[in-house]
Amino acid sequence: MSGASIHIRPAVLNDGPEIISMLQRLARYEGAATPPPLTESSLQRYVFGDSPAAHVLVAEGTTALVGFVLFFETFSSWAGGPTLHIGDLWVEEHARSRGVGRQLLQQAAHAFPGRRTDVYVVRSNTARTFYESCGFYEQQEWALFRKPSAE
C-alpha cells in the first residue's frame, strides 16, 4: 500500500463505528486507562450535525479505512485570530510510514488555510518524531493544566 492508493475524504455518519474503533486503538496505544466515551450519537451531534464542533477526515484504502484525523478551529489572541487544533490522528499500523498521516494533516490544514496548527502528543508516544518530521516543534515552555468537568 502506498500513499497514492489512499483516498482522503470527509467522514460520513456511516464511518462512525470504524472511527470509534480506531480511536479506541489510539487510546490503547497511548496507554489510556479507559477508552474515550465517544459514541456514534456524539459523532452525529458534534461532527455531523448542523453546527459541527469538530471535523473528521478519513483515509480510505481499497477495502477499509486505514486512518483518521479529528480537528477543530480554535482562537488564539497570540496568533491574532483562528487557529487549528488536531484532536486525534490515527493511522493503522500496516499503513504507517507510507505518507497517510502526512496526507491527513495536509488535508486538515487545507480546510483552514493559513492557520497555526497545534497538537498535543502524549510524551511516551513515538509519534512525536512523526510530528517533528511534518514541521511541528515541541513547546517546552508550556504545561497543560486540566480541570475535569463538574459532571
N, C-alpha and C positions, 0 to 999 in steps of 0.2 A: 504494500500500500504506500503510495507516495502522496505528498500534499496535494498534487494535481488531481488525484482521484477522489478528493474530498470536496463536498459541496457545503458551503456555509450558507445558512438561511435563517430567517427569523423562526423562532419556535412557534408551534401552534399547540392548541389545547391538547390534542391527541398525543403530543410528545411528553405530557406531564409525567406519566409513570416512569419513563426512561430517565427524565431529568432528575426526578426524586431518587431513583435508584443510583444514578451517578453521584448525586450529592451525598448519599449515604456512604458510597465508597470513598469519596473525598474525606468525609468525616473520619472514617476508619483509618485512612492513610495518614491523616494528621493526628491520630491518637485521641480523638474526642471521646469523652466519657459516655456521651449519649448522641444518637443521631439527631440532626436538625428536625424540628417539628413541622417542617414544610409539608403541606398536603396538596392534593390536586385542587381542593377548594380554595386554598390560599393562592395557588397559581392563577386560578380562574379570576379571583378577585383582584389581586395585586399586579399581575403581569398581563393577563388577557382581558381585563375589564376596561371600562370606559376611560378611566384616568390611571394609566399604568404607573405604579411606583417604581418598577424596575423593568428591564428589557432582557430578553434571553435570545441568544443566537445558538444554534446547534451546528455541529459538524456531522454531516451525514456521509457514511461510507456507502459501499454498494449494497449492503444488506441491513445495516443498523446504524444508529447514532454512535459516534465514537468520541464525542466531547460536547461541552457547552461552556458558555460564558454568560454570567448574570451580571448586569451592570446598571448603573443609575446615575442620574445627574445630581450633583450637589452644588453648593455655593461656597465660595471662598473669598472673603474680603481681601486676603493676601494675594490672591490671583486676580482680584478685581472683577470677578464675575463667576459664571457657572464653571464647574469642573466635572470630571467624570470619575466615578469610583467603580472599580472592579470588585464585585462582591464575592464571586466564586468563578473559578476556572478549573475545569477538569478535562483531561484527555485520557482515554482508556490506555492502559499500559502497552498494548500491542500497536497503538497508533502514535506513541511518543517518538520524539526525535525525527519527525517527518514533516515538521512545519505546521501541524494542525493548531497547536496553541498560539503560535505567532499569527496565523490567519484569523483565528477567533479574536485576538486582541486588535489586530488591524481593522477588522470589520466593525468592532465596537467603537473604536476611535473614529472611524469613517462616519458613523452615525451621528457623532457630535464633534465635528472638525474643529481643530484649533484649541481644544481643551487640554488643560493639565490633567493627567490621569494618575490616580492613586490606587494602590492595592496594599492590603495588609497581608503579610505572609507569616505563618507560624515559624518561629525561629528554627525549629527542628526540620522543617520541610525543605527537601533538597531542591524544590522548585525555585528557591531563591536565586540560584545560578541562572536558571532559565530567564527570570525577570531581568536580571542584570544583562543578559545577552540581548534583551529586547530594548535596552536603553533606560531601564529603571535603575534607581540607586537608593540604597537604604538611607532613611532619615534617622540617623543615630541620635540626634538631639531631641527627638520627640519620644514620649512614652504614652502608650494607650491607657487611659483610665476609663473604666466602665462601671456604670451603676445599673444593676439589674432592674427590670421593670417591677413596679409595685404590685403587679397582679399575682 
